[in-house]
Amino acid sequence: MTPEVAAVPETAATPQTAATTETPPDRIPSNRKWVALAVVLLAAFLDNVDSTIVTVALPSIQKDLGADFATAQWTLAGYALAFAVFLITGGRLGDIFGRKRLFITGVVGFTLASVVCGAAATPGVLVGGRLAQGIMAALMVPQVMSVIMTTFDQKEWVVAFSMMGAVLGLGGVSGPLLGGVLTDLDIMGLGWRSVFLVNIPFGVIAVALAAWCLPESRSEQAPRLDVPGVALITVAAIGLMFPLVQGREQGWPVWMFVVMGAALLLLIPFALYQRRRHEKDGSALIPPTLFEHRSFTAGVFVVMLAFSGITSFFLVLTYQMQLGLGWSAIRTALVTVAFPIGIMATFQIAWRKGTANGRAFVALGTSIMAVGTLLMILLTHTQGQDLTWYQVAGAELVVGLGMGLCSPILTNVVLGDVPPQDAGAGSGVVNALIQFGTAAGIAVVGVIFFSLSGSGTGSRAERFSDATAVTLWYNVGVFALVALLSPLLPGRRTEKAEMGDAAEKGDTTADAPADDGADDRLIADPA
């Protein structure tokens, strides 16, 4: 479960958009633009919920479809992986074809993909539906901030972004809870299928209202799409993920290690191609100039590590609570709510104070997360089958408190040394890597946890408890490593950070960058 991370808007001076001019949005009545805000926030809410709503339902899905553990991993990680690969491209497509058009296309596709997931009769269809959901989310989510910044005056941004924060917070709390309630209530005999089908009425409403009230805007000279770059990075990502997820099920044949090695080697021609394309016309998917800043290079590695430990932490606990301890889906969901409560308790502290000394907050937050995970390991060792809901909730609350101290500022901290003209491109890269880190963490932790829980002696409950205690050391390790690496991040507030904060918070008194509509990013993931 990854909390929302706001993006920094890309300025007109960015190499990728140096020649870009903005077509102003259609004029709409003042009252209608607030309806437009509600529409795009509804889509962000759906994305945020769908990233987590499935977690609690995974054991039920696996049992009903007769699926293996790899299917459970793909159901969760596939969404994040598809989102990561197509996120930057989704933003550029909005610049080229119009943000309203791409938003509606994304919502329609997301809704249809939800129908596929809800009607899936086989594991393969479900995984395919989840991949499609991730791709469609990558089309609609980047348009959210673009619509806000092109529809509203700067003096209204503070209200719009405050409403966005409230909606994303609600999505973070309601995702796991809604998943547990819908699965256990078994409405009309649908069971877990309702966690996907519930998107249908909201998707229909969003499309109808978007067609009526959303303004259209685009960049008249938007950068070219980097189709070869997307193809290369997609093949590399799948080449790394597939062996990690499927290797255990297939007995780790030699060819899987060959595929992983080839995928890693593919990153070399990808990097060379990105450099050539950037020098030619500035339209590289990932501008290589970003990595000239040591703090950015270290920062993206830190970000991937941190987020590889979040959703994977809850994957382990979900299976431990439902299959190890025999808890219901709704009880699991209620316990999981402690995590976003912890985030909300410390979120404002980081938001208001953290940008002045961001790396200290990142170190403190991830250290607290490591302590909370250690507490969960200790409780699992000592309590075994006597583990209570309030003990699990207490450990999750501690992890949430730590997450709240670092997640609101993480993107801006990583971008601290990046020049303002590269901030938008850097933000898109960081947010995409957050998603990839999430998917990779699920794959790695799944290998450890499902291997241990499926082997050994003793009852299933004992195997799951032992597997939980061992696997969570991975999460402790990545959180502790992030804290140790935090000194590599920028240590002071820069002018760029102040400009980014002003744009995100709607501060009209600051010299915020003008929006050119190019590659604005927003990751709206579950808290």
LINQUI-V462678 format. One record per backbone hydrogen bond with DSSP energy under -0.5 kcal/mol. CO is the residue of the C=O (numbers start at 1). NH is the residue of the N-H. If there is no record, write none. Layout:
CO&NH  CO&NH
This chain:
1&3  5&523  10&516  11&14  14&17  15&18  17&20  21&220  21&221  22&24  23&218  29&33  30&34  31&34  31&35  32&36  33&37  34&38  35&39  36&40  37&41  38&42  39&43  40&44  41&45  42&46  43&47  44&48  45&49  46&50  47&51  48&52  49&52  49&53  50&54  52&55  52&56  53&57  54&58  55&58  57&61  58&62  59&63  60&64  61&65  62&66  62&67  68&72  69&73  70&74  71&75  72&76  73&77  74&78  76&80  77&81  78&82  79&83  80&84  81&85  82&86  83&87  86&90  87&91  88&92  89&93  90&94  91&95  92&96  93&97  94&98  95&219  98&102  99&103  100&104  101&105  102&106  103&107  104&108  105&109  106&110  107&111  108&112  109&113  110&114  111&115  112&116  113&117  114&118  115&119  116&120  117&120  122&126  123&127  124&128  125&129  126&130  127&131  128&132  129&133  130&134  131&135  132&136  133&137  134&138  135&139  136&139  136&140  137&141  140&143  141&144  141&145  142&146  143&147  144&148  145&149  146&150  147&151  148&152  153&156  153&157  154&157  154&158  156&160  157&161  158&162  159&163  160&164  161&165  162&166  163&167  164&168  165&169  166&170  167&171  168&172  169&173  170&174  171&175  172&176  173&177  174&178  175&179  176&180  177&181  178&182  179&183  180&184  181&185  182&186  182&187  186&189  187&190  190&193  191&194  192&195  193&196  193&197  194&198  196&199  197&200  198&202  199&203  200&204  201&205  202&206  203&207  204&208  205&209  206&210  207&211  208&212  209&213  210&214  216&26  217&99  218&23  218&220  219&222  225&227  226&230  227&231  228&232  229&233  230&234  231&235  232&236  233&237  234&238  235&239  236&240  237&241  238&242  239&243  240&244  241&245  242&246  243&247  246&250  247&252  248&251  253&256  253&257  254&257  254&258  255&259  256&260  257&261  258&262  259&263  260&264  261&265  262&266  263&267  264&267  265&268  265&269  266&270  267&271  268&272  269&273  270&274  271&275  272&276  273&277  274&278  275&279  276&280  277&281  277&282  277&283  278&282  287&290  288&291  289&292  290&293  292&294  293&296  293&297  294&298  295&299  296&300  297&301  298&302  299&303  300&304  301&305  302&306  303&307  304&308  305&309  306&309  307&311  309&313  310&313  310&314  311&315  312&316  313&317  314&318  315&319  316&320  317&321  318&322  319&323  319&324  320&325  321&327  328&332  329&333  330&334  331&335  332&336  333&337  335&338  336&339  336&340  337&341  338&342  339&343  340&344  341&345  342&346  343&346  343&347  344&348  346&350  347&351  348&352  349&353  349&354  350&354  353&356  353&357  354&357  355&358  356&493  357&360  357&361  358&362  359&363  360&364  361&365  362&366  363&367  364&368  365&369  366&370  367&371  368&372  369&373  370&374  371&375  372&376  373&377  374&378  375&379  376&380  377&381  378&382  379&383  379&384  380&384  383&386  384&387  388&392  389&393  390&394  391&395  392&396  393&397  394&398  395&399  396&400  397&401  398&402  399&403  400&404  401&405  402&405  402&406  403&406  403&407  406&409  406&410  407&410  409&413  410&414  411&415  413&416  413&490  415&418  419&422  420&423  422&426  423&427  424&428  425&429  426&430  427&431  428&432  429&433  430&434  431&435  432&436  433&437  434&438  435&439  436&440  437&441  438&442  439&443  440&444  441&445  442&446  443&447  444&448  445&449  446&450  447&451  448&452  449&453  450&454  452&455  459&463  460&464  461&465  462&466  463&467  464&468  465&469  466&470  467&471  468&472  470&473  471&474  471&475  472&476  473&477  474&478  475&479  476&480  477&481  478&482  479&483  480&484  481&485  482&486  484&487  485&488  486&489  490&359  494&498  495&499  496&500  497&501  498&502  499&503  500&504  501&505  502&506  502&507  506&158  506&508  510&512  517&519  518&10  521&7  522&524  523&5  523&525
